[in-house]
């Protein structure tokens, strides 16, 4: 291993897993800092491939020893890389210095900045993006890294503005094969947001207390002069803050919170509300995002921004022009009167709030909820019994096949057919399918003008949105 603080001695950095949602922007950040960057991965698709190409970063398809000849000065190991990977084995055999992606961020980018970390089971990507845009709009020129594509920043996931703030999405997933602790423990927050806390990542955490322990450790890193902004309506979140050495401020929708949203007005064009702190209105927000969860995200971002000295007027202006992160309630197209919308939701709670938000934004439409069990938690039975309730406000449900199903035993793997059966027992029109092509054909027959199809997955869902729109266009001819 190497201490990445020795940046002055490094030139060539090679990233294993360069196509990852965080690794590709980190590659861009390193390139902008003057390093020669290469990498390797399998099946690198947009937006990662687009970002890498635009920056002139070369990567190799597949992992091979030849990709490390001549040897780089430092290999950066992505958290998907495991023992047995031919490049990793060569790195260990040849004693090529290596480190994790989070160590790069920790040592090359965070020092000298106010570290603003946004954590939580849900909402961290959008809240981080909101903060980056607020700080940018206010002239603060932030450095930032977000686990999603930001239209406000020219379809980038990062920025190196050179200002005094580094805003980063804090992920609780493990760091690397040699560091099983969560990534966010490397980010040393001065300001910490905790948006939510639920059981997730069933492949590495046994239960909710195991995850909560990591959030307590994160809170313990905040210095006395720092601040935690926590969702005060969650007992799980608040329990993680009880031993904080810094100031803890709550946010939510209830007047008991330190920061809360009042007088919320919904429409299909915008959401409006007042942000109140200490009994006084501090901002009037109008934003083009729908859903209760996005109101909470905006209140948290407002609290952090005001605490960092940004004027309420600048926050209001930024959120009026804020464009949601790609694949968060993103309209993919409309054909033959059927609107197709895509979202990243991949947890029962996220599915439920996404459907609620779609109801708010597009009232009156018949809503088809389409879901792919793809994340490491959703592929397992841990949510089998509670998942049907997440679809309660959908008019009809289509469930895709389990991603990488062959890697789990029958006793471990979630059963989409059983979920569809449970939904039908509740009176829902629900079907399970083995492929995206089958779903597209089915919806191409069954949908009608005025319907809304909400496609939810944390992956590509084998291009379902495009396949469905093609079916609908063909139907319209």
N, C-alpha and C positions, 0 to 999 in steps of 0.2 A: 504494500500500500504506500501511498504518498500523501503528504500533507499538501492539499491544493493551494495553500498560501504561497507556495513557491512558484507563483505565476510567472515571474520574470525569467525562469529557466525553461519555460515550456513554449513550444511552437505548434507542434502537430498533435491534435486531440482526435481520437477515434471513438465514436459513440456506438455502442452495441444496443440495438433497439431504437435506432434514430427516428423511426416512424411513429413513435408513441406521441400521445396528445401533449405531453409535457416535454419529451425529449426533442422533438423537432423545433419548438420555439427556443429551447435552450441552445440547440445547435446554432440557431440564428443569432442569439445573444452573443455566443462565443465568437462567431464570425465577425459580428460588428465590433467586438473588442479587439480584433486583429489576429485571432488565432487561425491557423490552417485546420479546417474541420473536415473530417471524413466520417463515414459511418456505414452501418450494415443493418439489414432487417429483412423480413419477408413480407411481400404484398404491401408495399407502401402506397396508399391511396390518398387522394385529396381529402382534407386540406393539407395534410403533412407533405405530400409530394409537391404540391404547388408552392408551398412556402420554401422548401429546400431548393427547388428549381429556380425560384425567383432570386434566391440569394447566391446561386452558383455553387451550392454545396453538393459534392459528389457522394453517392452512397452505392453500396453493392447489394444486389439482390441475393439473399441467402448468406449464411454464416460460413466462412471458409478461412482456414489459416492464411491463405494467400492475401486476404484483406489486411493482414497485419504485417506485411512485408513491403517496404521497410517498416520497422517497428515504430509506432507512434511514441511520443514523449509521455503520453498519459492516455489510458483507456477509461472511458466513462461507461459504467455498467448500468443499464436500465433494470428496473425491478422485475421485468418479465424474464430476464436472463437467468437460467439455472445451470447448475453443474451438469455436464454432458454436452453443453453447447460447444461446438468445435473451436470457436474463437476464444471463449472463456478458458477452455482447457489449455489452449496454446499460450494465452496470457499468463496463466499460472505456471506452466512449465518453463516458459522463457523469462519469467520474472519481470514482465513488463509492468511498470507502475500502473495502478488502477485506483479508482474511487467511484463513489455513487454520484448520480445526478444531483442529489440534494446536497452533497458536500461541495459540489461546484457552486451551487447557488449560495450556500452558507459562507463560503470563503472568498468567492470572486465578486459577488454582486450585492450581498446584504451589508457588509461592513461600510461604515460611513453614512448609513441611511437610517431614517426612522422606519422600523420594520412593522408594517401593518399586515397582519395575518388574518384571513377569513377562514374559519373552520366550521364544520357541522356536517351532518348526514345529508341535508338538503339545502339548496339555496346558495352554497358558497361560490359557485361559478358566477352566477348572476350578480350577487352582491359585490364580488371582487371587480367584476366588469363595471358596475355602477360607480364604484369608488375610483377606479382608474379614469373613467370619463369625467367625473366630477372634478378630480384633481387636475386633469388636463385642461378642462374648460376654464378652471380658475387660474390658469397660468402657472401651475406648480410643476409642470414638466416631470411627472413621476416616472420612475422605473416600475415595471409591473410584469407579472407573469400569471396568465389565466389559463385554465384547462378547457378552453373553448375558443372559437373563432369570433372576433369582435368586428362587426361592420363599421362601428364608429372609428376604428383605427385601421381602415383599409384592409379588412379581412386578416389582420394579424392577431396573434395571441400574446404578444409581448411588446414592450416598449422600453427604450433606454433614453429617456428624456433628459437625464443628467441632473434632475432635481434632488431634493434631500429625502424623498420618500420612496420606499420600495414596498409595493402593494402586491401581495401574493396569496393565491389560494392554498390553504393548508390542508393537505390530504392526510387522512388517518391510515392509509394503506401502507404496507411495509416498504422499506427503503430499497433493499438490495438483498442478494443471496447471502451476503456476509453481515447484514444489518437488518434484523427482523423487526426493529422498532419502526414506528410510523414516521413518515416523511416530515410531518410538521414539527417534530422535536428539533429539527435542524434550523428553524427559521427565526428563533430568538425574538418573539414579538415584543414591541413596545406598546402597540395597540392590538388587542385580540378580540375578534368577533366570534361568538358561538351561535350559529343560526338555529341549530336543532341537534338532537341526539337520539338515535334509534339504533336497534340492532341491524347490522349490515356486515358485509364481508365475512360470510360464514365459512369461507375457506381458510381464514387465518384467526378469527376470533370465535371463542366458544360460546359467548353469550354477551348480553348488554353490559354487565359489570366489567367484563374484560376490556370492552371499548371505553367505558367510562373512566377506567383507570388511566388510559392514555390521555384523555382530555384533562384529567386532574394534573397529570404530569406537565401538560402543556401550560395550564394556568400557572403552575408553579415556576415557570420560566419567566413570567412577566415581572419586570422590576417594580420596585415600590412606587416609582414615579410614573409607571405605565397605567394602562386602563384595560379592563375587560368589559365589553359590551355584549350582554347575554340575553337570549330570549327568555324573558322572565316568566312566561306562561308555561314553561316546561319544567316540571319538577326534576327531570333527569339532568337538564342543563344546569339548573341552579345548584344541584347537589355537587357539581364539579367545581363550583366557585367558592365553596364555604371556607376553604383555607387559603384563599388568595391573599397576598401581601399588598396588593394594589387596590385601587378604587374599582368597584364593580357597579356598572350601570345597566339597568334592565330596559328592554324594549318590547313592544307588543301592541295589542289592540285594546287592552284594558286601561282605564284611567289610573290604575294603581302603578303602572309602569313609569319609570323615569322618563322614557320617551315613548309616546304612543300616537297612533293614527286615529284621528277623529273625523266625523262627518264624511265618511267614505261615500263617493258617488261613482257608480259603474255605468259605462256605456260601451258600445261596440267600437268607439274610436279612442277612448282614453279613460283613465282612472284618475280621480281627483280626491284629495284628502288634505287635512291639516296635520302637521307634526307639532305636538305639544310637549314641552319640557318644563318641569317645575311649575306647572299650572299656567304657562304662557305659550301662546302660539309662536313658534320660531320659524315656520316655513309653510307655504301652501304649495303642495306638489300636484302637478298634472303630468302624467306620463302615459305613453302609448302601450303600456303593458297591462295585461289583465290578471286577475286572481289575487286572492287573499295573501298567498305566499309571496307575491311580488311586492305587495304593500309592506309586508314585514321586511323584505330585503331592502326596500327603499328607506324605511325608518332606521334600520341599522346603519346603512350607509350615511344617512343624514347625521346621525349621532356621532359617528367617527369623524366625518368631515368638519362639523362644527367644532368638535373637540380639538381638531388640528388647525383651527383658525380660519376656515373657509367661510365666507359670508353666505348667509341663507339665500340671497339673491342669485349667487353663482350656482348653488346647488339646484335651485328651482330651474334655472336656465338649462343646466346640464341634463336634468332628468326629463325636461320637455323634449329634448332632442336625442334621448338615449334610445339606441336600437338594440333590441334584445340579442343575446348571444345566439349564434347559429344553432339550430336544432333545439331551441327552446320556443315552443309554440310557433314554429316557422312555417309559413304558408309555402307549400311546394308547387301549388298550381290548382287550377280549376278547369274541369272538362265536363261537358254535357251537364252542367249545373251542379256538379259534385265538387265540393271543396276538399282538398287533401292537405292536411297539416301534419307536421312531424315534430316530435318532442323526444327528449333524451330520457324521459321517466323510466326508471327500472327498479323501483321499490314500491311496495303497496301504498305507502303514504304519498309518494310522488305521483303515482298513477291517479289516485283519488283527487288530489288537489289540481292536477293538470286537467282532468275531466271537468272539475268544477269551474276552472278558469275558462275552459272552452265554452262551457254553458253561458258564462257571463259575457264573453266576447261575441259569441255567435248565437244569441238566444233564438229559439224557435226552430232551429234546425234539428233534424233527426241525427243523433250522434252515434256513429259506429266506432267503438274502441278496438284497436288492433294492437296486439302486444306480442313481443318476442321474449321468451325467457332466456336471457343471454348472459347476464352478469353471474359471477361466481356464487352469489347468494341465491338469485332467482332460479338458477339451474337446479338447485337443491330443494328438498321438501320443506325447508324451514318456514316458508310462507304459504305452503299448500292450503292450509285451512283458512287463512285470513285474506288471501288474495281475492276470492270472489267478492268480498265486501267492497274492495277498492273499485269495482266496476258498477256500483249500485246506481250511479246516475247516468250510466250509458244506456242507450236504447237497445243496442246490439253489440255483441262482442265476438271477435275472431282472435284465436290464439295460435301462434305459430309453433313450430317444432322447437325442441330444446337444443340450443347451440352446443356443439361438442358433446352430444348425448352419450356417445360411446365411451367417454372418459369417466362416466358415473355408473354405478350399479343401479339396478331397478329399485333397490331399497333406498338409495340416496337421491335419486332423480325425481324432480317434480313431474307430475302427470297432467299435461294439458287437457287430456280427454276427461279426466275426473273434474277439473276445474270447470270445463264447459258443462258437464253433467250437473254439477252443483248450481251453476248459474241458471240452467234450464229449469231446475227444481224450484228456483225463485221466480220463475216466470219470464226470464230473459231469453232472448234469441241469442244463442251462443253456440259456436262451433269451434272445433280444434282442427288444425291442418298440419301437414307435414312439410310444406314448402311455401315460399313467398309467391311462387307462380300460381299455386292453387288458390291462395288468398286473393290474388289479383283477379283471377278468373271469376271467383265466387262474387267478389264485390262488384266486378264489372257487370254481373247479371242482376244482383240484388239491390244495388243502390238506386236511388231515384233523384231527380232534380231537386235541389235544395238541401240535400244531405251533406253532412260533414263526416269525413273519415279522419280520425285521429290516430296516427301511427306512432307507437311508442317502443323504443329500443335504445340501448346504449351502444349499438353497433349499426351496421349498414342495413340489416334486415334483408340482405341479398337484393338491395335495390328495389324494395317493394313499392316505394312511392312512384318511382319512374315506371315500373311495370303496371301499376294501377292506372296512372294517368294515360298510358298508352292504350290500355283496354277501354278506358272511358272515351278517349278520342276516336278510337275505332268504332265504338258504339254510336257515336254522334254522327258518323258519316252516312 
